[in-house]
Amino acid sequence: SAGTGQWSTATNWDLDRLPLSTDDVCIGPGFSVTLSTGTQTIATLFVDSSSSLTVSGGSLSIAGASQVNGPLTLSAGTLSGTGDITVSGLLSWTGGTMTGTGRTRTSGGLTIGTSTVTLSGGRILENPTGATTTMTANLSLATSNSATIENAGLWDVQNDADFTDLGGTGTRTITNTGTFRKS
């Protein structure tokens, strides 16, 4: 009811409180929500195709399988958790970190650009068959608890961006069964 679009404004949520770690969060039709501060932990997330979610700071941790049908932007901060997240809208990753043992599936396409982004903590980033990833910024792969990229679609590196090893004791894996192209 506050209408600010800020995740951290309690009165934007139907119970007039921020979501709890046990809550299944639904962002219904026509809403643009921004998480810019704080640490939020939720059970699951559903975002309608006519809505959007932006993580521009802070941290969002998701425990269970989740679906983002509209655009998802990660421009700073952290997207984490054990839950798998399927993004059927465009995932725009322009800064920040994806971590945790879940999988991020980018069936609506992925753009990596603007500044260096980091994949760590056992997170699997999946570009499935029929999807396209466009990369114009550096992607850092941290070995702490491993980081994995699985490409079955088109992964198109459009400039001299680097895959950077951040060190650590885990493994970094890139599995390509699709097309990896430097254009």
Disulfide bonds with the S-S distance in Angstrom:
none
